[in-house]
Amino acid sequence: MNKSTKQLADEYGNMHKLSDKLASGGQGVVFRTVDPDLAVKQPLNAEGELDKDAGLRERFKNIRLLPLPPRIPISMPLAILRDDKPGDESGYVMRLLNEMKPFSHFFLDGKIKNELGKHPLPKWLMNIPDKDFALKLLHYADTGSTRRRLHSLAKCASILARLHCAGLVYGDISSENVFVGEGQARDVWLIDADNLRFELDKGGKSVFTPHYGAPEVVRGRDQSRPRTDCWAFTVLAFMTIALCHPFIGKKVLEPEDEENGWDAEPASDGAPADLDEQAYAGFLPFVDDKDDDSNAPVCGLPRELTATPELNFLFQETFGAGRTKPHRRPSMAFWALELTRASDKSLVCPDCKMSYFADSHKKCPYCASLRPAFVRVKTQRWEIIVSAAIKEFILPHRLFNPFSFEYNDNDTEYEALFDFSKKSAQPVRGGKSFPENIVFVFEEAVK
């Protein structure tokens, strides 16, 4: 990460010494400070340079007045940088939990690729002819595989669902604006509140990150709305778990003839000549479109390994019918629910560290290791698969209560101690017995 040695003053006279550059996008750059729980966001102009004439002070102040849901994990402006003296710069100070990284950490970049390439590939990747894709899979496993990605996406979807329920639009979802915790802390935060606002009937400015914008926003036909947030989130979800963009398929990567090349004439419907631009603006079909295979996928992970049937249905509704009919896009509530279900059905392979849906495979689809033992924790409301290697398991809120966007992942008063050899589960916290409606099913390893 790039380093900075600048010190900036905020409106209260506090000095903030900048450290690592965490993320940057079309609207700004985010730096850590020497305080591990604080970061500084600074606006950039169209040329990618620091925007000293942005006039954002009033907008930052107004953002702090929005009626956000309580305890929602969005890094709001805590203090605005002083900008009325020589050497001052625009921006604001925001909270950022220590040890958090942007969602782009899930994608293999050049620096990580070079580091991974210095070491021999593990045995389960040796026979993959495309070494670049093999490195992507290795990084995929190293960063928690599908299970962790599904869990993180579910938390992001819950935040957006709460915002939409309050009548607010986030406006610029991308891999650089969603942060996820490392280690045991797997919290998810949205860090860029610059475009947060109420949904407007008309007017207003819409901002989007390239490759994430909804077709109607990219083409200038509409502004940011909850349904455009849903589109951008779904792009992020698809890219994160499937390792490919939902509209970069055969038409783009394997054009049939030169007439479809980058210098072709614009289509009669107003589509740009460049195929990549057509894809990102929603002129081409979804790579997994059930009714149109002309833009079939040519890369990425098989969807049956990364998404449940329910998630694949949500992808189809968003990128199929929802591509031209925005009202068809499923709301964030459905995404939060089904992503959580999918994560709870996942089992991590102890050999290759990739995860898969335990009920769909008797052996790991990546390294062919036989499925290990696990415990199925069930109530009338929910079901979670827990590896037999886990001896103590805290029973989450969703096992006993209606699904909640805020409390769904919170611990309850119950904690179970598993003894797989005795096929038993004992409460170690929360009383002498479990609620009557909970069942523990001990599934043996496949032999």
KOLFIBA-766835 format. One record per residue (C-alpha): residue number from 1; residue in three letters; x, y, z. Coordinates in nm, 3 decimals, padded with zeros to 5 digits. Each point is the difference from the previous one (the first is absolute). Layout:
! KOLFIBA-766835
PT num residuo       u       v       w
PT NUM     ala       X       Y       Z
...
//
This chain:
! KOLFIBA-766835
PT num residuo       u       v       w
PT   1     met  00.000  00.000  00.000
PT   2     asn  00.117  00.354 -00.068
PT   3     lys  00.127  00.200  00.294
PT   4     ser -00.070  00.362  00.087
PT   5     thr  00.170  00.220  00.256
PT   6     lys -00.243  00.293 -00.010
PT   7     gln -00.160  00.146  00.310
PT   8     leu -00.341  00.158 -00.037
PT   9     ala -00.205  00.204  00.247
PT  10     asp -00.372 -00.045  00.051
PT  11     glu -00.265  00.257  00.092
PT  12     tyr  00.064 -00.055  00.372
PT  13     gly  00.375  00.055 -00.025
PT  14     asn  00.096 -00.369  00.027
PT  15     met  00.299 -00.106 -00.211
PT  16     his -00.019 -00.323 -00.202
PT  17     lys  00.318 -00.157 -00.134
PT  18     leu -00.072 -00.206 -00.311
PT  19     ser  00.140 -00.347 -00.048
PT  20     asp -00.085 -00.276 -00.252
PT  21     lys -00.226  00.067 -00.295
PT  22     leu -00.288 -00.241  00.042
PT  23     ala -00.208  00.055 -00.311
PT  24     ser -00.059  00.242 -00.282
PT  25     gly -00.275  00.053 -00.253
PT  26     gly -00.149  00.254 -00.234
PT  27     gln -00.115  00.224  00.283
PT  28     gly  00.277 -00.018  00.254
PT  29     val  00.280 -00.171  00.182
PT  30     val -00.006 -00.151  00.350
PT  31     phe  00.304  00.001  00.231
PT  32     arg  00.050 -00.167  00.333
PT  33     thr  00.134  00.224  00.273
PT  34     val  00.243 -00.083  00.279
PT  35     asp -00.313 -00.045  00.211
PT  36     pro -00.102 -00.355 -00.100
PT  37     asp -00.371  00.077  00.034
PT  38     leu -00.007  00.314 -00.214
PT  39     ala  00.034  00.062 -00.374
PT  40     val -00.007  00.309 -00.220
PT  41     lys -00.197  00.027 -00.325
PT  42     gln  00.111  00.265 -00.251
PT  43     pro -00.185  00.088 -00.322
PT  44     leu  00.160 -00.035 -00.343
PT  45     asn -00.083  00.191 -00.317
PT  46     ala -00.056 -00.145 -00.348
PT  47     glu  00.377 -00.012 -00.058
PT  48     gly  00.053 -00.208  00.314
PT  49     glu  00.165  00.288  00.187
PT  50     leu -00.096  00.136  00.341
PT  51     asp -00.308  00.218 -00.045
PT  52     lys  00.054  00.318  00.199
PT  53     asp -00.299  00.173 -00.154
PT  54     ala -00.257 -00.272  00.065
PT  55     gly -00.206  00.214  00.238
PT  56     leu -00.101 -00.310  00.192
PT  57     arg -00.012  00.146  00.351
PT  58     glu -00.375  00.061 -00.003
PT  59     arg -00.072 -00.338 -00.153
PT  60     phe  00.208 -00.175  00.265
PT  61     lys -00.189  00.190  00.268
PT  62     asn -00.335 -00.094 -00.152
PT  63     ile  00.095 -00.368 -00.013
PT  64     arg  00.044  00.004  00.377
PT  65     leu -00.361  00.118  00.035
PT  66     leu -00.154 -00.293 -00.189
PT  67     pro -00.227 -00.225  00.212
PT  68     leu  00.214 -00.312 -00.017
PT  69     pro -00.123 -00.317  00.170
PT  70     pro  00.162 -00.041  00.344
PT  71     arg  00.329 -00.189  00.028
PT  72     ile  00.033 -00.040 -00.378
PT  73     pro  00.362 -00.069 -00.100
PT  74     ile  00.063  00.288 -00.239
PT  75     ser  00.301  00.225  00.046
PT  76     met -00.156  00.344  00.020
PT  77     pro  00.200  00.325  00.010
PT  78     leu  00.115  00.051  00.360
PT  79     ala  00.181  00.323 -00.074
PT  80     ile  00.051  00.206 -00.314
PT  81     leu  00.353  00.097 -00.095
PT  82     arg  00.085  00.366  00.042
PT  83     asp  00.031  00.166 -00.341
PT  84     asp  00.027  00.373  00.069
PT  85     lys  00.376  00.036  00.051
PT  86     pro  00.303 -00.043 -00.230
PT  87     gly  00.089 -00.367 -00.031
PT  88     asp -00.347 -00.121  00.106
PT  89     glu -00.173 -00.266 -00.211
PT  90     ser -00.361 -00.111 -00.047
PT  91     gly -00.133 -00.318  00.152
PT  92     tyr -00.128 -00.150  00.321
PT  93     val  00.098 -00.234  00.283
PT  94     met -00.195 -00.321  00.043
PT  95     arg  00.000 -00.304  00.221
PT  96     leu  00.164 -00.315 -00.130
PT  97     leu  00.043 -00.308  00.215
PT  98     asn  00.353 -00.133  00.022
PT  99     glu  00.103 -00.293 -00.220
PT 100     met -00.265  00.064 -00.264
PT 101     lys  00.062 -00.029 -00.374
PT 102     pro -00.207  00.091 -00.307
PT 103     phe -00.196 -00.268 -00.184
PT 104     ser  00.257  00.034 -00.279
PT 105     his  00.221 -00.209  00.229
PT 106     phe -00.207 -00.297 -00.120
PT 107     phe  00.126  00.061 -00.356
PT 108     leu  00.349 -00.101 -00.106
PT 109     asp  00.211  00.306 -00.081
PT 110     gly  00.343  00.019 -00.156
PT 111     lys  00.192  00.030  00.327
PT 112     ile -00.164 -00.303  00.160
PT 113     lys  00.026 -00.194 -00.327
PT 114     asn  00.376  00.059 -00.015
PT 115     glu  00.039 -00.114  00.360
PT 116     leu -00.207 -00.316 -00.049
PT 117     gly  00.185 -00.076 -00.323
PT 118     lys  00.329 -00.032  00.188
PT 119     his -00.113 -00.325  00.161
PT 120     pro -00.098 -00.338 -00.149
PT 121     leu -00.373 -00.052 -00.049
PT 122     pro -00.168 -00.247  00.236
PT 123     lys -00.078 -00.342 -00.141
PT 124     trp -00.369  00.069 -00.058
PT 125     leu  00.086  00.282 -00.241
PT 126     met  00.288 -00.165 -00.188
PT 127     asn -00.213 -00.131 -00.288
PT 128     ile -00.171  00.329 -00.083
PT 129     pro  00.145  00.110 -00.337
PT 130     asp -00.074  00.370  00.054
PT 131     lys  00.255  00.096  00.267
PT 132     asp -00.152  00.345  00.045
PT 133     phe -00.334 -00.158  00.087
PT 134     ala  00.178 -00.246  00.230
PT 135     leu  00.146  00.295  00.191
PT 136     lys -00.346  00.156  00.020
PT 137     leu -00.131 -00.320  00.158
PT 138     leu  00.291 -00.010  00.244
PT 139     his -00.074  00.358  00.106
PT 140     tyr -00.371 -00.089  00.015
PT 141     ala  00.078 -00.275  00.251
PT 142     asp  00.245  00.215  00.197
PT 143     thr -00.266  00.270  00.048
PT 144     gly -00.271 -00.228  00.137
PT 145     ser -00.139 -00.155 -00.320
PT 146     thr -00.371  00.018 -00.077
PT 147     arg -00.120 -00.036  00.359
PT 148     arg  00.167  00.316  00.126
PT 149     arg -00.101  00.194 -00.310
PT 150     leu -00.364 -00.100  00.041
PT 151     his  00.006  00.099  00.367
PT 152     ser  00.157  00.339 -00.074
PT 153     leu -00.241  00.069 -00.286
PT 154     ala -00.294 -00.090  00.225
PT 155     lys  00.111  00.259  00.253
PT 156     cys  00.039  00.262 -00.274
PT 157     ala -00.348 -00.082 -00.131
PT 158     ser -00.144  00.041  00.351
PT 159     ile  00.151  00.349  00.030
PT 160     leu -00.146  00.104 -00.335
PT 161     ala -00.337 -00.150  00.088
PT 162     arg -00.013  00.211  00.316
PT 163     leu  00.093  00.314 -00.196
PT 164     his -00.271 -00.065 -00.259
PT 165     cys -00.259 -00.061  00.272
PT 166     ala  00.082  00.349  00.130
PT 167     gly -00.059  00.149 -00.347
PT 168     leu  00.370  00.058 -00.063
PT 169     val  00.218 -00.081 -00.301
PT 170     tyr  00.368 -00.088  00.036
PT 171     gly  00.084  00.090 -00.358
PT 172     asp  00.348 -00.136 -00.072
PT 173     ile  00.050 -00.364  00.093
PT 174     ser  00.331 -00.150 -00.110
PT 175     ser  00.280 -00.223  00.126
PT 176     glu  00.184  00.307  00.133
PT 177     asn -00.291  00.133  00.206
PT 178     val -00.082 -00.316  00.194
PT 179     phe  00.248 -00.105  00.269
PT 180     val  00.025 -00.333  00.179
PT 181     gly  00.180 -00.089  00.322
PT 182     glu  00.293 -00.238  00.020
PT 183     gly  00.067 -00.275  00.252
PT 184     gln -00.279 -00.089  00.239
PT 185     ala -00.177  00.333 -00.057
PT 186     arg -00.198 -00.041 -00.321
PT 187     asp -00.194  00.326  00.025
PT 188     val -00.099  00.177 -00.322
PT 189     trp -00.014  00.378 -00.036
PT 190     leu -00.089  00.240 -00.278
PT 191     ile  00.264  00.270  00.006
PT 192     asp -00.104  00.258 -00.260
PT 193     ala -00.305  00.201  00.099
PT 194     asp  00.059  00.280 -00.253
PT 195     asn -00.304 -00.085 -00.213
PT 196     leu -00.235 -00.108  00.276
PT 197     arg -00.339  00.174 -00.037
PT 198     phe -00.375 -00.045 -00.016
PT 199     glu -00.147 -00.140 -00.320
PT 200     leu -00.117  00.286 -00.222
PT 201     asp -00.290  00.000 -00.247
PT 202     lys  00.214  00.189 -00.248
PT 203     gly  00.317  00.202 -00.021
PT 204     gly  00.304 -00.059  00.212
PT 205     lys  00.346 -00.121 -00.092
PT 206     ser  00.079 -00.367 -00.052
PT 207     val  00.349 -00.139  00.048
PT 208     phe  00.111 -00.354 -00.073
PT 209     thr  00.322 -00.196 -00.020
PT 210     pro  00.080 -00.128 -00.351
PT 211     his -00.113 -00.362 -00.057
PT 212     tyr -00.252  00.023  00.289
PT 213     gly -00.251  00.254 -00.127
PT 214     ala -00.357 -00.103 -00.084
PT 215     pro -00.084  00.032 -00.373
PT 216     glu -00.243  00.288  00.049
PT 217     val  00.259  00.197  00.199
PT 218     val  00.287 -00.072 -00.240
PT 219     arg -00.217  00.113 -00.293
PT 220     gly -00.118  00.311  00.186
PT 221     arg -00.368 -00.101 -00.004
PT 222     asp -00.052 -00.004  00.376
PT 223     gln  00.169  00.082  00.327
PT 224     ser  00.117 -00.206  00.296
PT 225     arg -00.279 -00.186  00.175
PT 226     pro -00.029 -00.307  00.224
PT 227     arg -00.040 -00.213 -00.312
PT 228     thr  00.326  00.138 -00.143
PT 229     asp  00.168 -00.085  00.331
PT 230     cys -00.140 -00.352 -00.045
PT 231     trp  00.161 -00.022 -00.344
PT 232     ala  00.342  00.120  00.117
PT 233     phe -00.008 -00.235  00.299
PT 234     thr -00.091 -00.295 -00.221
PT 235     val  00.292  00.078 -00.232
PT 236     leu  00.229  00.006  00.306
PT 237     ala -00.145 -00.329  00.128
PT 238     phe  00.036 -00.177 -00.335
PT 239     met  00.357  00.117 -00.053
PT 240     thr  00.098 -00.089  00.357
PT 241     ile -00.122 -00.360 -00.003
PT 242     ala  00.012 -00.093 -00.372
PT 243     leu  00.327  00.178 -00.090
PT 244     cys -00.138  00.161 -00.317
PT 245     his -00.215  00.297 -00.097
PT 246     pro -00.366 -00.086 -00.067
PT 247     phe  00.009  00.157 -00.348
PT 248     ile  00.352 -00.076 -00.124
PT 249     gly -00.060 -00.321 -00.192
PT 250     lys  00.039 -00.153 -00.344
PT 251     lys -00.123  00.306 -00.188
PT 252     val  00.274  00.211  00.156
PT 253     leu  00.287 -00.245  00.041
PT 254     glu -00.056 -00.206 -00.315
PT 255     pro -00.169  00.226 -00.258
PT 256     glu -00.104 -00.192 -00.311
PT 257     asp  00.143  00.244 -00.255
PT 258     glu  00.166  00.336 -00.043
PT 259     glu -00.336  00.175 -00.033
PT 260     asn -00.048 -00.052  00.373
PT 261     gly  00.344  00.135  00.088
PT 262     trp  00.088  00.306  00.200
PT 263     asp -00.012  00.233 -00.302
PT 264     ala -00.339 -00.113 -00.131
PT 265     glu -00.271  00.253 -00.081
PT 266     pro -00.245  00.078  00.282
PT 267     ala -00.311 -00.216  00.005
PT 268     ser -00.328  00.148 -00.116
PT 269     asp -00.143 -00.012  00.354
PT 270     gly  00.261  00.247  00.122
PT 271     ala  00.238 -00.257  00.143
PT 272     pro  00.368  00.099 -00.005
PT 273     ala  00.228 -00.166 -00.253
PT 274     asp  00.236 -00.141  00.262
PT 275     leu -00.116 -00.343  00.117
PT 276     asp  00.125  00.049  00.355
PT 277     glu -00.197  00.322  00.027
PT 278     gln -00.308 -00.176 -00.139
PT 279     ala  00.036 -00.268  00.265
PT 280     tyr  00.041  00.243  00.290
PT 281     ala -00.296  00.209 -00.122
PT 282     gly -00.232 -00.301 -00.011
PT 283     phe -00.034 -00.032 -00.378
PT 284     leu  00.121 -00.362  00.002
PT 285     pro -00.175 -00.295  00.167
PT 286     phe  00.103 -00.142  00.336
PT 287     val  00.267 -00.269 -00.038
PT 288     asp -00.233 -00.252  00.169
PT 289     asp -00.321  00.123 -00.164
PT 290     lys -00.238 -00.293 -00.010
PT 291     asp -00.162  00.116 -00.325
PT 292     asp  00.301  00.136 -00.191
PT 293     asp  00.336 -00.179 -00.014
PT 294     ser  00.160  00.233 -00.256
PT 295     asn  00.219  00.151  00.273
PT 296     ala  00.076 -00.327  00.179
PT 297     pro  00.272  00.001  00.267
PT 298     val  00.355 -00.090 -00.100
PT 299     cys  00.166  00.032  00.342
PT 300     gly -00.073 -00.008  00.371
PT 301     leu -00.114 -00.265  00.245
PT 302     pro -00.301 -00.225 -00.072
PT 303     arg -00.308  00.157  00.156
PT 304     glu -00.114 -00.327  00.159
PT 305     leu  00.315  00.014  00.215
PT 306     thr -00.039  00.360  00.110
PT 307     ala -00.374  00.068  00.023
PT 308     thr -00.310 -00.185  00.114
PT 309     pro -00.302 -00.033 -00.234
PT 310     glu -00.163  00.286  00.191
PT 311     leu  00.298  00.229 -00.056
PT 312     asn  00.017 -00.094 -00.368
PT 313     phe -00.367  00.097 -00.027
PT 314     leu  00.078  00.343  00.150
PT 315     phe  00.284  00.044 -00.249
PT 316     gln -00.234 -00.091 -00.286
PT 317     glu -00.268  00.242  00.114
PT 318     thr  00.248  00.286  00.040
PT 319     phe  00.207 -00.049 -00.315
PT 320     gly -00.264 -00.167 -00.216
PT 321     ala -00.339  00.170  00.025
PT 322     gly  00.145  00.272  00.226
PT 323     arg  00.245  00.113 -00.265
PT 324     thr -00.279  00.175 -00.194
PT 325     lys -00.269  00.004  00.270
PT 326     pro  00.154  00.147  00.317
PT 327     his -00.311 -00.072  00.207
PT 328     arg  00.068 -00.374 -00.043
PT 329     arg  00.324  00.016  00.197
PT 330     pro -00.031 -00.177  00.338
PT 331     ser  00.036  00.225  00.302
PT 332     met  00.296 -00.021  00.236
PT 333     ala -00.213 -00.183  00.255
PT 334     phe -00.007 -00.311 -00.221
PT 335     trp  00.374  00.019 -00.055
PT 336     ala  00.075  00.027  00.373
PT 337     leu -00.219 -00.301  00.075
PT 338     glu  00.124 -00.232 -00.276
PT 339     leu  00.368  00.091  00.030
PT 340     thr -00.015 -00.084  00.370
PT 341     arg -00.175 -00.331 -00.072
PT 342     ala  00.265 -00.086 -00.260
PT 343     ser  00.286  00.084  00.235
PT 344     asp -00.154 -00.217  00.272
PT 345     lys -00.023 -00.296 -00.243
PT 346     ser  00.370  00.023 -00.087
PT 347     leu  00.275 -00.227  00.127
PT 348     val  00.373  00.074 -00.024
PT 349     cys  00.219 -00.279 -00.135
PT 350     pro  00.279 -00.066  00.254
PT 351     asp  00.244 -00.091 -00.277
PT 352     cys -00.024  00.278 -00.262
PT 353     lys -00.190  00.260  00.211
PT 354     met -00.262  00.050 -00.270
PT 355     ser -00.364 -00.015  00.108
PT 356     tyr -00.302 -00.162 -00.160
PT 357     phe -00.362 -00.077  00.079
PT 358     ala  00.010 -00.306  00.223
PT 359     asp -00.334 -00.146 -00.107
PT 360     ser  00.094  00.014 -00.370
PT 361     his  00.335 -00.180  00.011
PT 362     lys  00.140 -00.312  00.163
PT 363     lys  00.352  00.106 -00.085
PT 364     cys  00.169  00.334 -00.052
PT 365     pro -00.061  00.111 -00.361
PT 366     tyr  00.341  00.170 -00.004
PT 367     cys  00.244 -00.255  00.144
PT 368     ala -00.220 -00.314  00.013
PT 369     ser  00.054 -00.051  00.375
PT 370     leu -00.289 -00.183  00.161
PT 371     arg -00.249  00.215  00.188
PT 372     pro  00.100  00.027  00.368
PT 373     ala -00.228 -00.045  00.297
PT 374     phe -00.226  00.287  00.104
PT 375     val -00.282  00.091  00.234
PT 376     arg -00.334  00.118 -00.134
PT 377     val -00.155  00.246  00.245
PT 378     lys -00.373  00.038 -00.069
PT 379     thr -00.302  00.181  00.130
PT 380     gln -00.338  00.064 -00.161
PT 381     arg  00.138  00.337 -00.116
PT 382     trp  00.350 -00.074 -00.124
PT 383     glu  00.276 -00.252 -00.071
PT 384     ile  00.377  00.035  00.029
PT 385     ile  00.274 -00.245 -00.096
PT 386     val  00.296 -00.002  00.240
PT 387     ser  00.326 -00.181 -00.063
PT 388     ala  00.073 -00.282  00.246
PT 389     ala  00.339  00.163  00.055
PT 390     ile -00.180  00.278  00.191
PT 391     lys -00.042 -00.103  00.360
PT 392     glu -00.185  00.304  00.134
PT 393     phe -00.266  00.179 -00.201
PT 394     ile -00.193  00.311  00.098
PT 395     leu -00.361 -00.035 -00.117
PT 396     pro -00.095  00.316 -00.194
PT 397     his -00.315  00.207  00.026
PT 398     arg -00.145 -00.129 -00.327
PT 399     leu -00.041 -00.355  00.135
PT 400     phe -00.263  00.110  00.251
PT 401     asn -00.143  00.326 -00.131
PT 402     pro -00.141  00.148 -00.322
PT 403     phe  00.269  00.101 -00.248
PT 404     ser  00.130  00.345  00.089
PT 405     phe  00.212  00.239 -00.206
PT 406     glu  00.155  00.142  00.316
PT 407     tyr  00.012 -00.281  00.255
PT 408     asn  00.002 -00.302 -00.232
PT 409     asp  00.368 -00.078  00.057
PT 410     asn  00.009  00.092  00.369
PT 411     asp  00.086 -00.265  00.257
PT 412     thr -00.279 -00.128  00.219
PT 413     glu  00.027 -00.112  00.358
PT 414     tyr  00.069 -00.359 -00.110
PT 415     glu  00.332 -00.167 -00.076
PT 416     ala  00.041 -00.367 -00.085
PT 417     leu  00.290 -00.233  00.076
PT 418     phe  00.015 -00.281 -00.257
PT 419     asp  00.133 -00.351  00.066
PT 420     phe -00.019 -00.171 -00.336
PT 421     ser  00.116 -00.338  00.132
PT 422     lys -00.298 -00.006  00.237
PT 423     lys -00.234  00.178 -00.247
PT 424     ser -00.083  00.248  00.272
PT 425     ala -00.037  00.374  00.044
PT 426     gln  00.015  00.155  00.345
PT 427     pro -00.085  00.357  00.094
PT 428     val  00.299  00.188  00.142
PT 429     arg -00.183  00.330  00.023
PT 430     gly -00.367  00.087  00.024
PT 431     gly -00.135 -00.248  00.254
PT 432     lys  00.001 -00.372  00.064
PT 433     ser -00.188 -00.088 -00.317
PT 434     phe -00.066  00.124 -00.352
PT 435     pro -00.340  00.121 -00.120
PT 436     glu -00.226 -00.290 -00.093
PT 437     asn -00.021  00.092 -00.367
PT 438     ile  00.372 -00.044 -00.079
PT 439     val  00.137 -00.321 -00.151
PT 440     phe  00.363 -00.108 -00.052
PT 441     val  00.061 -00.255 -00.275
PT 442     phe  00.351 -00.149 -00.013
PT 443     glu  00.094 -00.089 -00.357
PT 444     glu  00.290 -00.243 -00.040
PT 445     ala  00.281  00.057 -00.247
PT 446     val -00.052 -00.161 -00.340
PT 447     lys  00.204 -00.318 -00.037
//
